[in-house]
Amino acid sequence: MTAIVHAFHSVGLYGAAALRADFQASDWSKRLAFGTASGALSAVRGTVTGTRTC
């Protein structure tokens, strides 16, 4: 259980919320949509953060 909590902390609060919504979605298409959206948002946030820090 602590490993899951540590994983959530490493991903961040937004990532944890997205994962929770993903797990609550019973439909596989919803899971795929959530996963794709969260992955895209993570990539965008990473790019923006990387650009900002550089």
PDB file as gemmi writes it, atoms N, CA and C in Angstrom:
CRYST1    1.000    1.000    1.000  90.00  90.00  90.00 P 1                      
ATOM      1  N   MET A   1       0.832  -1.201   0.000  1.00  0.00           N  
ATOM      2  CA  MET A   1       0.000   0.000   0.000  1.00  0.00           C  
ATOM      3  C   MET A   1       0.869   1.254   0.000  1.00  0.00           C  
ATOM      4  N   THR A   2       1.945   1.239   0.757  1.00  0.00           N  
ATOM      5  CA  THR A   2       2.812   2.423   0.804  1.00  0.00           C  
ATOM      6  C   THR A   2       3.470   2.671  -0.543  1.00  0.00           C  
ATOM      7  N   ALA A   3       3.727   1.588  -1.288  1.00  0.00           N  
ATOM      8  CA  ALA A   3       4.329   1.764  -2.612  1.00  0.00           C  
ATOM      9  C   ALA A   3       3.390   2.535  -3.526  1.00  0.00           C  
ATOM     10  N   ILE A   4       2.087   2.249  -3.411  1.00  0.00           N  
ATOM     11  CA  ILE A   4       1.105   2.959  -4.236  1.00  0.00           C  
ATOM     12  C   ILE A   4       1.077   4.431  -3.843  1.00  0.00           C  
ATOM     13  N   VAL A   5       1.109   4.694  -2.542  1.00  0.00           N  
ATOM     14  CA  VAL A   5       1.094   6.083  -2.065  1.00  0.00           C  
ATOM     15  C   VAL A   5       2.331   6.817  -2.559  1.00  0.00           C  
ATOM     16  N   HIS A   6       3.495   6.170  -2.478  1.00  0.00           N  
ATOM     17  CA  HIS A   6       4.731   6.793  -2.958  1.00  0.00           C  
ATOM     18  C   HIS A   6       4.655   7.050  -4.461  1.00  0.00           C  
ATOM     19  N   ALA A   7       4.051   6.118  -5.196  1.00  0.00           N  
ATOM     20  CA  ALA A   7       3.908   6.302  -6.640  1.00  0.00           C  
ATOM     21  C   ALA A   7       3.031   7.514  -6.917  1.00  0.00           C  
ATOM     22  N   PHE A   8       1.937   7.649  -6.172  1.00  0.00           N  
ATOM     23  CA  PHE A   8       1.057   8.798  -6.358  1.00  0.00           C  
ATOM     24  C   PHE A   8       1.796  10.097  -6.061  1.00  0.00           C  
ATOM     25  N   HIS A   9       2.587  10.104  -4.995  1.00  0.00           N  
ATOM     26  CA  HIS A   9       3.328  11.317  -4.655  1.00  0.00           C  
ATOM     27  C   HIS A   9       4.351  11.657  -5.734  1.00  0.00           C  
ATOM     28  N   SER A  10       4.967  10.640  -6.313  1.00  0.00           N  
ATOM     29  CA  SER A  10       5.966  10.905  -7.350  1.00  0.00           C  
ATOM     30  C   SER A  10       5.304  11.416  -8.616  1.00  0.00           C  
ATOM     31  N   VAL A  11       4.114  10.923  -8.918  1.00  0.00           N  
ATOM     32  CA  VAL A  11       3.392  11.381 -10.106  1.00  0.00           C  
ATOM     33  C   VAL A  11       2.842  12.779  -9.872  1.00  0.00           C  
ATOM     34  N   GLY A  12       2.404  13.056  -8.654  1.00  0.00           N  
ATOM     35  CA  GLY A  12       1.834  14.359  -8.349  1.00  0.00           C  
ATOM     36  C   GLY A  12       0.348  14.252  -8.075  1.00  0.00           C  
ATOM     37  N   LEU A  13      -0.203  15.285  -7.474  1.00  0.00           N  
ATOM     38  CA  LEU A  13      -1.616  15.256  -7.104  1.00  0.00           C  
ATOM     39  C   LEU A  13      -2.515  15.135  -8.321  1.00  0.00           C  
ATOM     40  N   TYR A  14      -2.198  15.855  -9.397  1.00  0.00           N  
ATOM     41  CA  TYR A  14      -3.039  15.782 -10.593  1.00  0.00           C  
ATOM     42  C   TYR A  14      -2.992  14.393 -11.204  1.00  0.00           C  
ATOM     43  N   GLY A  15      -1.815  13.812 -11.239  1.00  0.00           N  
ATOM     44  CA  GLY A  15      -1.676  12.466 -11.781  1.00  0.00           C  
ATOM     45  C   GLY A  15      -2.457  11.458 -10.955  1.00  0.00           C  
ATOM     46  N   ALA A  16      -2.420  11.608  -9.632  1.00  0.00           N  
ATOM     47  CA  ALA A  16      -3.152  10.700  -8.757  1.00  0.00           C  
ATOM     48  C   ALA A  16      -4.648  10.822  -8.996  1.00  0.00           C  
ATOM     49  N   ALA A  17      -5.135  12.056  -9.154  1.00  0.00           N  
ATOM     50  CA  ALA A  17      -6.557  12.262  -9.411  1.00  0.00           C  
ATOM     51  C   ALA A  17      -6.958  11.647 -10.744  1.00  0.00           C  
ATOM     52  N   ALA A  18      -6.099  11.794 -11.744  1.00  0.00           N  
ATOM     53  CA  ALA A  18      -6.397  11.224 -13.058  1.00  0.00           C  
ATOM     54  C   ALA A  18      -6.403   9.703 -12.991  1.00  0.00           C  
ATOM     55  N   LEU A  19      -5.449   9.120 -12.255  1.00  0.00           N  
ATOM     56  CA  LEU A  19      -5.408   7.669 -12.108  1.00  0.00           C  
ATOM     57  C   LEU A  19      -6.636   7.171 -11.366  1.00  0.00           C  
ATOM     58  N   ARG A  20      -7.069   7.898 -10.344  1.00  0.00           N  
ATOM     59  CA  ARG A  20      -8.248   7.496  -9.584  1.00  0.00           C  
ATOM     60  C   ARG A  20      -9.475   7.520 -10.483  1.00  0.00           C  
ATOM     61  N   ALA A  21      -9.610   8.564 -11.285  1.00  0.00           N  
ATOM     62  CA  ALA A  21     -10.733   8.650 -12.219  1.00  0.00           C  
ATOM     63  C   ALA A  21     -10.666   7.514 -13.230  1.00  0.00           C  
ATOM     64  N   ASP A  22      -9.454   7.169 -13.637  1.00  0.00           N  
ATOM     65  CA  ASP A  22      -9.249   6.081 -14.586  1.00  0.00           C  
ATOM     66  C   ASP A  22      -9.701   4.761 -13.974  1.00  0.00           C  
ATOM     67  N   PHE A  23      -9.339   4.502 -12.731  1.00  0.00           N  
ATOM     68  CA  PHE A  23      -9.722   3.253 -12.075  1.00  0.00           C  
ATOM     69  C   PHE A  23     -11.230   3.191 -11.859  1.00  0.00           C  
ATOM     70  N   GLN A  24     -11.862   4.332 -11.618  1.00  0.00           N  
ATOM     71  CA  GLN A  24     -13.301   4.345 -11.381  1.00  0.00           C  
ATOM     72  C   GLN A  24     -14.083   4.147 -12.672  1.00  0.00           C  
ATOM     73  N   ALA A  25     -13.470   4.427 -13.802  1.00  0.00           N  
ATOM     74  CA  ALA A  25     -14.159   4.255 -15.085  1.00  0.00           C  
ATOM     75  C   ALA A  25     -14.246   2.766 -15.404  1.00  0.00           C  
ATOM     76  N   SER A  26     -15.469   2.261 -15.519  1.00  0.00           N  
ATOM     77  CA  SER A  26     -15.654   0.827 -15.756  1.00  0.00           C  
ATOM     78  C   SER A  26     -15.496   0.480 -17.228  1.00  0.00           C  
ATOM     79  N   ASP A  27     -15.749   1.436 -18.093  1.00  0.00           N  
ATOM     80  CA  ASP A  27     -15.687   1.175 -19.530  1.00  0.00           C  
ATOM     81  C   ASP A  27     -14.242   1.286 -20.017  1.00  0.00           C  
ATOM     82  N   TRP A  28     -13.809   0.316 -20.842  1.00  0.00           N  
ATOM     83  CA  TRP A  28     -12.423   0.321 -21.330  1.00  0.00           C  
ATOM     84  C   TRP A  28     -12.149   1.532 -22.212  1.00  0.00           C  
ATOM     85  N   SER A  29     -13.159   1.973 -22.953  1.00  0.00           N  
ATOM     86  CA  SER A  29     -12.960   3.155 -23.801  1.00  0.00           C  
ATOM     87  C   SER A  29     -12.726   4.390 -22.938  1.00  0.00           C  
ATOM     88  N   LYS A  30     -13.428   4.455 -21.796  1.00  0.00           N  
ATOM     89  CA  LYS A  30     -13.210   5.577 -20.881  1.00  0.00           C  
ATOM     90  C   LYS A  30     -11.806   5.502 -20.304  1.00  0.00           C  
ATOM     91  N   ARG A  31     -11.367   4.294 -19.961  1.00  0.00           N  
ATOM     92  CA  ARG A  31     -10.011   4.139 -19.424  1.00  0.00           C  
ATOM     93  C   ARG A  31      -8.977   4.567 -20.446  1.00  0.00           C  
ATOM     94  N   LEU A  32      -9.187   4.186 -21.690  1.00  0.00           N  
ATOM     95  CA  LEU A  32      -8.245   4.553 -22.743  1.00  0.00           C  
ATOM     96  C   LEU A  32      -8.239   6.067 -22.945  1.00  0.00           C  
ATOM     97  N   ALA A  33      -9.430   6.673 -22.930  1.00  0.00           N  
ATOM     98  CA  ALA A  33      -9.524   8.125 -23.104  1.00  0.00           C  
ATOM     99  C   ALA A  33      -8.837   8.847 -21.948  1.00  0.00           C  
ATOM    100  N   PHE A  34      -9.092   8.390 -20.719  1.00  0.00           N  
ATOM    101  CA  PHE A  34      -8.456   9.003 -19.555  1.00  0.00           C  
ATOM    102  C   PHE A  34      -6.939   8.860 -19.632  1.00  0.00           C  
ATOM    103  N   GLY A  35      -6.481   7.670 -19.991  1.00  0.00           N  
ATOM    104  CA  GLY A  35      -5.044   7.434 -20.079  1.00  0.00           C  
ATOM    105  C   GLY A  35      -4.387   8.299 -21.136  1.00  0.00           C  
ATOM    106  N   THR A  36      -5.040   8.417 -22.290  1.00  0.00           N  
ATOM    107  CA  THR A  36      -4.490   9.234 -23.369  1.00  0.00           C  
ATOM    108  C   THR A  36      -4.463  10.706 -22.971  1.00  0.00           C  
ATOM    109  N   ALA A  37      -5.562  11.175 -22.369  1.00  0.00           N  
ATOM    110  CA  ALA A  37      -5.644  12.580 -21.971  1.00  0.00           C  
ATOM    111  C   ALA A  37      -4.613  12.897 -20.891  1.00  0.00           C  
ATOM    112  N   SER A  38      -4.505  12.026 -19.883  1.00  0.00           N  
ATOM    113  CA  SER A  38      -3.546  12.288 -18.807  1.00  0.00           C  
ATOM    114  C   SER A  38      -2.113  12.217 -19.328  1.00  0.00           C  
ATOM    115  N   GLY A  39      -1.851  11.293 -20.258  1.00  0.00           N  
ATOM    116  CA  GLY A  39      -0.520  11.198 -20.843  1.00  0.00           C  
ATOM    117  C   GLY A  39      -0.175  12.435 -21.643  1.00  0.00           C  
ATOM    118  N   ALA A  40      -1.139  12.934 -22.418  1.00  0.00           N  
ATOM    119  CA  ALA A  40      -0.906  14.134 -23.219  1.00  0.00           C  
ATOM    120  C   ALA A  40      -0.684  15.340 -22.308  1.00  0.00           C  
ATOM    121  N   LEU A  41      -1.503  15.461 -21.268  1.00  0.00           N  
ATOM    122  CA  LEU A  41      -1.354  16.580 -20.344  1.00  0.00           C  
ATOM    123  C   LEU A  41      -0.011  16.511 -19.623  1.00  0.00           C  
ATOM    124  N   SER A  42       0.401  15.306 -19.255  1.00  0.00           N  
ATOM    125  CA  SER A  42       1.698  15.155 -18.591  1.00  0.00           C  
ATOM    126  C   SER A  42       2.825  15.579 -19.523  1.00  0.00           C  
ATOM    127  N   ALA A  43       2.729  15.204 -20.796  1.00  0.00           N  
ATOM    128  CA  ALA A  43       3.756  15.577 -21.763  1.00  0.00           C  
ATOM    129  C   ALA A  43       3.794  17.089 -21.950  1.00  0.00           C  
ATOM    130  N   VAL A  44       2.624  17.706 -22.046  1.00  0.00           N  
ATOM    131  CA  VAL A  44       2.556  19.160 -22.223  1.00  0.00           C  
ATOM    132  C   VAL A  44       3.118  19.857 -20.991  1.00  0.00           C  
ATOM    133  N   ARG A  45       2.706  19.396 -19.813  1.00  0.00           N  
ATOM    134  CA  ARG A  45       3.197  20.013 -18.582  1.00  0.00           C  
ATOM    135  C   ARG A  45       4.706  19.854 -18.468  1.00  0.00           C  
ATOM    136  N   GLY A  46       5.214  18.673 -18.831  1.00  0.00           N  
ATOM    137  CA  GLY A  46       6.651  18.445 -18.782  1.00  0.00           C  
ATOM    138  C   GLY A  46       7.394  19.357 -19.734  1.00  0.00           C  
ATOM    139  N   THR A  47       6.840  19.550 -20.930  1.00  0.00           N  
ATOM    140  CA  THR A  47       7.469  20.425 -21.917  1.00  0.00           C  
ATOM    141  C   THR A  47       7.464  21.871 -21.431  1.00  0.00           C  
ATOM    142  N   VAL A  48       6.318  22.317 -20.910  1.00  0.00           N  
ATOM    143  CA  VAL A  48       6.212  23.698 -20.427  1.00  0.00           C  
ATOM    144  C   VAL A  48       7.154  23.916 -19.250  1.00  0.00           C  
ATOM    145  N   THR A  49       7.174  22.954 -18.325  1.00  0.00           N  
ATOM    146  CA  THR A  49       8.052  23.079 -17.159  1.00  0.00           C  
ATOM    147  C   THR A  49       9.514  23.075 -17.584  1.00  0.00           C  
ATOM    148  N   GLY A  50       9.874  22.181 -18.508  1.00  0.00           N  
ATOM    149  CA  GLY A  50      11.249  22.117 -18.987  1.00  0.00           C  
ATOM    150  C   GLY A  50      11.661  23.399 -19.681  1.00  0.00           C  
ATOM    151  N   THR A  51      10.755  23.956 -20.478  1.00  0.00           N  
ATOM    152  CA  THR A  51      11.058  25.201 -21.173  1.00  0.00           C  
ATOM    153  C   THR A  51      11.205  26.344 -20.174  1.00  0.00           C  
ATOM    154  N   ARG A  52      10.350  26.335 -19.164  1.00  0.00           N  
ATOM    155  CA  ARG A  52      10.370  27.408 -18.182  1.00  0.00           C  
ATOM    156  C   ARG A  52      11.647  27.358 -17.346  1.00  0.00           C  
ATOM    157  N   THR A  53      12.078  26.143 -16.963  1.00  0.00           N  
ATOM    158  CA  THR A  53      13.271  26.041 -16.121  1.00  0.00           C  
ATOM    159  C   THR A  53      14.536  26.327 -16.923  1.00  0.00           C  
ATOM    160  N   CYS A  54      14.536  26.019 -18.208  1.00  0.00           N  
ATOM    161  CA  CYS A  54      15.701  26.299 -19.042  1.00  0.00           C  
ATOM    162  C   CYS A  54      15.754  27.784 -19.360  1.00  0.00           C  
TER     163      CYS A  54                                                      
END                                                                             
